[in-house]
Every structure is written in structure tokens, then in C-alpha cells.
Amino acid sequence: MFVERGVDAPLDHIAKAAGVGRATLYRNFPDRDSLALAVFERNVQGYEAMLADVSGPDGFERVLRVVMADVANFAAVGAAMTSKSARRDVFAVRDRVIASLLPLARMAQSLGHLREDITADDLSLIIAASAGGIAPLPPDRRQEAAERMYTLLLEGLKPLPEPPPAPRRGSSAPPG
């Protein structure tokens, strides 16, 4: 329901789609944020499980692709959860996403596949910016936008080329 109708989907519709009554829904999820957090929690567990199966120089790219697909699928939820009004436990889940990406990023950096200056804060910024950019799009365009964002991100995350050496003072090199 969150994917189809966004974070403001009526909880009655969510309960009906889940095949439970309203009372059951509210007993397990006292508010909308708790339900959204449970959705993200399940996804984060998936990222963490992927770590056991992901190795090699493309591990970071593979997990980032899954994260970007989830950003598209749950864009409205992600945007709501990254707002200033988000609860502290939301930030803990976000931090776990970053913690799952960081070892893979470090491996990619050590192999020369990822810029050396990428930090945990950069990864957090990338995910938040992606969610904010994708959330306003109609649901049928989000996956395509996430794939494009992924492609652009990979280009921007590649190591920077070495700058050419500066001409020495007094050299007779022609101006560039």
C-alpha cells in the first residue's frame, strides 16, 4: 500500500490488504511511523543478510542497486522518515543501512573502484537525496528514476583521475 498510495495510505486500507482487522493493525503498529519503520526494518535485515553473500569488487555496487530499488519502491515512506519530524529509531535504522554499505565501500575504495574521500555521511546524503528526488514522482516512474540515479551515482563515485602535472615555472610549454 505504501508503494501504491504513499505514506498517507489509509490505515484501514492497509489492514484490509493485509487481511487483518483495524484492531490487530493498531495493536501491532500503534501509529503510521511504527508501521513504516517495520517495513524499513525488514529491508535493512535484507541488506545485512546480503553482506554474507556479497564479495568482490562489485559488492558495493550490488548492494547500492538494491538500496536504490528500495528507495524507489518506498520513496514516500523514505521521504517521510528522513524529515525533521522523524523519530530517533528511524535514524537508528538509517544508520544500519549505512553500516551495511560502509564495509563494502571501504573494500571498493581499497581496490580503486570507489573514490577514497567517500564517507558514511556521504552515503547517508546520497540515500536521503535520492529518496527526496524520487518521492515526488508518480509511482510508475520511480524505478526508472532510481535506475538512472544509480547510474549517475556510480559515475560520480568513481575515483577521480589524477590531475596532469602542473607546468614548471619558466618552462617553455605553450599555454593550454
Buried (B, 14 or more C-beta within 10 A) or exposed (E): BBBEBBBEBEBEEBBBEEEBEEEEBBEEBEEBBEBBBEBBBEBBEBBEEBBEEBEEBBBBBBBBBBBBBBBBBBBBBBBBBBEEEBBEBBEEBBEBBBBBBBBBBBBBBEBEBBBEEBEEEBBBEBBBBBBBBBBEBEBEEBBEBBBEBBEEBBEEBEBEEEEEEEEEEEEEEEEE
